[in-house]
Amino acid sequence: MRVFLTGATGFVGSAIIPELINAGHQVLGLTRSDAGARFLIASGAEVHRGNLEDPESLRSGAAQSDGVIHCAFDHSAFGSDFSKFAEVCEKDRRAIEALGDVLRGSDRPLVITSGTGMGNAVPGQPATEDHFDPNHPHPRIVSELAGASMAEQGVNVSVMRLPQVHDTVKQGLITYAVQVARDKRVSAYIDEGLNRWPAAHVLDVAHLYRLALEKHQAKHEAGSRYNAVAEEGISMREIAEVIGRGLNVPVVSLSQDEAQAHFGWLAMFAGSDMPASSAQTRQRLGWHPTGPGLIADLEQMRWM
Ligand SMILES: NC(=O)c1ccc[n+]([C@@H]2O[C@H](COP(=O)([O-])OP(=O)(O)OC[C@H]3O[C@@H](n4cnc5c(N)ncnc54)[C@H](OP(=O)(O)O)[C@@H]3O)[C@@H](O)[C@H]2O)c1
């Protein structure tokens, strides 16, 4: 397939490029910058210049493809306090609609991206792929609502819900927790730190995107949701302890009240219990993540 990949220069997208090319696909990668274009060429992809804010650039990329993986997301526009998160999610909705516009009426697959938190329904229970709440309070739900609307209009869309995606350099929101611990010279968890975050290694995630793309190319199954989860839930205490060891700083328990001052915007996530299952995903796509695990990657990180 010739695959239009948005976010091709990002953490997840740049791992998807070799995964697709090694499986015999061609990649047309979206980027806004010259540096991004150089990276794509060096990675063996073709370059498509464009911007999430320019829907025509997304339509023309999708029009040249046999399928689309949408990983671009404007994290840099969040603001330092996450205040623009809802705005950035709205931008994602418009991007998904532009991509879907072109694919409507065809079997060409569109894989969009969301978070596993969208499937958490019952406190303490792992998020599942089949749980979809259109009124979910998380702003990212608009990405899934756009996907659901496209599915109703006949687009062969599926949703990849991501946990904390990691290697030895980046680990999703945990990268920010490391930064906070570095700045404050203390690594913290809230209360007993028993709340859990799900995780997967970036190469396992890249592989799963390919499996989803290929499955949906073979069969039009609009509206499927997948959880790219290798580890169902790692406790925040365990994460704080490995960060403390890495930075050689004390590890402490904070109360909910103290958490805001310590974590800043990250406080809204730091205390959340968000375990997630991938049982349906593994069974439907034959996905067998091989790791390494989150703690192993954190242990291998260069801390200084
Ligand atoms: N990493 C995680 O742990 C994690 C967890 C949950 C969900 N996710 C989701 O997974 C997806 C990929 O995340 P990531 O970690 O790979 O992100 P990332 O490393 O921040 O990369 C973002 C990508 O989006 C592109 N982008 C940003 N703003 C753009 C714009 N205005 N127009 C065009 N392209 C734009 C960037 O391309 P250029 O700068 O080259 O243009 C870059 O390729 C996102 O939807 C993210 O929210 C990630």
PDBQT file of the ligand as one rigid body, heavy atoms in Angstrom, charges set to zero:
ROOT
HETATM    1  N1  LIG A 401       3.489   9.287  22.929  1.00  0.00    +0.000 N 
HETATM    2  C1  LIG A 401       2.556   8.846  23.762  1.00  0.00    +0.000 C 
HETATM    3  O1  LIG A 401       2.853   8.259  24.819  1.00  0.00    +0.000 OA
HETATM    4  C2  LIG A 401       1.091   9.010  23.415  1.00  0.00    +0.000 A 
HETATM    5  C3  LIG A 401       0.117   8.600  24.347  1.00  0.00    +0.000 A 
HETATM    6  C4  LIG A 401      -1.231   8.742  24.025  1.00  0.00    +0.000 A 
HETATM    7  C5  LIG A 401      -1.587   9.278  22.787  1.00  0.00    +0.000 A 
HETATM    8  N2  LIG A 401      -0.612   9.693  21.922  1.00  0.00    +0.000 N 
HETATM    9  C6  LIG A 401      -1.030  10.221  20.634  1.00  0.00    +0.000 C 
HETATM   10  O2  LIG A 401      -0.289   9.567  19.602  1.00  0.00    +0.000 OA
HETATM   11  C7  LIG A 401      -0.091  10.459  18.501  1.00  0.00    +0.000 C 
HETATM   12  C8  LIG A 401       1.390  10.542  18.185  1.00  0.00    +0.000 C 
HETATM   13  O3  LIG A 401       2.052  11.070  19.346  1.00  0.00    +0.000 OA
HETATM   14  P1  LIG A 401       3.618  11.357  19.368  1.00  0.00    +0.000 P 
HETATM   15  O4  LIG A 401       4.070  11.116  20.764  1.00  0.00    +0.000 OA
HETATM   16  O5  LIG A 401       4.284  10.648  18.242  1.00  0.00    +0.000 OA
HETATM   17  O6  LIG A 401       3.657  12.941  19.089  1.00  0.00    +0.000 OA
HETATM   18  P2  LIG A 401       4.904  13.886  18.783  1.00  0.00    +0.000 P 
HETATM   19  O7  LIG A 401       6.194  13.161  18.967  1.00  0.00    +0.000 OA
HETATM   20  O8  LIG A 401       4.659  15.152  19.539  1.00  0.00    +0.000 OA
HETATM   21  O9  LIG A 401       4.773  14.197  17.220  1.00  0.00    +0.000 OA
HETATM   22  C9  LIG A 401       3.776  15.026  16.742  1.00  0.00    +0.000 C 
HETATM   23  C10 LIG A 401       3.711  14.930  15.233  1.00  0.00    +0.000 C 
HETATM   24  O10 LIG A 401       2.620  15.743  14.802  1.00  0.00    +0.000 OA
HETATM   25  C11 LIG A 401       3.068  16.611  13.786  1.00  0.00    +0.000 C 
HETATM   26  N3  LIG A 401       2.358  17.891  13.921  1.00  0.00    +0.000 N 
HETATM   27  C12 LIG A 401       2.210  18.636  15.039  1.00  0.00    +0.000 A 
HETATM   28  N4  LIG A 401       1.511  19.741  14.761  1.00  0.00    +0.000 NA
HETATM   29  C13 LIG A 401       1.243  19.693  13.435  1.00  0.00    +0.000 A 
HETATM   30  C14 LIG A 401       0.565  20.558  12.553  1.00  0.00    +0.000 A 
HETATM   31  N5  LIG A 401       0.027  21.718  12.971  1.00  0.00    +0.000 N 
HETATM   32  N6  LIG A 401       0.474  20.187  11.255  1.00  0.00    +0.000 NA
HETATM   33  C15 LIG A 401       1.049  19.030  10.813  1.00  0.00    +0.000 A 
HETATM   34  N7  LIG A 401       1.688  18.173  11.605  1.00  0.00    +0.000 NA
HETATM   35  C16 LIG A 401       1.788  18.499  12.898  1.00  0.00    +0.000 A 
HETATM   36  C17 LIG A 401       4.564  16.784  13.939  1.00  0.00    +0.000 C 
HETATM   37  O11 LIG A 401       5.090  16.986  12.636  1.00  0.00    +0.000 OA
HETATM   38  P3  LIG A 401       6.073  18.184  12.137  1.00  0.00    +0.000 P 
HETATM   39  O12 LIG A 401       6.507  18.922  13.361  1.00  0.00    +0.000 OA
HETATM   40  O13 LIG A 401       7.181  17.491  11.399  1.00  0.00    +0.000 OA
HETATM   41  O14 LIG A 401       5.267  18.986  11.186  1.00  0.00    +0.000 OA
HETATM   42  C18 LIG A 401       4.965  15.422  14.513  1.00  0.00    +0.000 C 
HETATM   43  O15 LIG A 401       5.232  14.534  13.449  1.00  0.00    +0.000 OA
HETATM   44  C19 LIG A 401      -0.747  11.776  18.922  1.00  0.00    +0.000 C 
HETATM   45  O16 LIG A 401      -2.081  11.775  18.498  1.00  0.00    +0.000 OA
HETATM   46  C20 LIG A 401      -0.700  11.691  20.444  1.00  0.00    +0.000 C 
HETATM   47  O17 LIG A 401      -1.640  12.526  21.084  1.00  0.00    +0.000 OA
HETATM   48  C21 LIG A 401       0.707   9.562  22.201  1.00  0.00    +0.000 A 
ENDROOT
TORSDOF 0
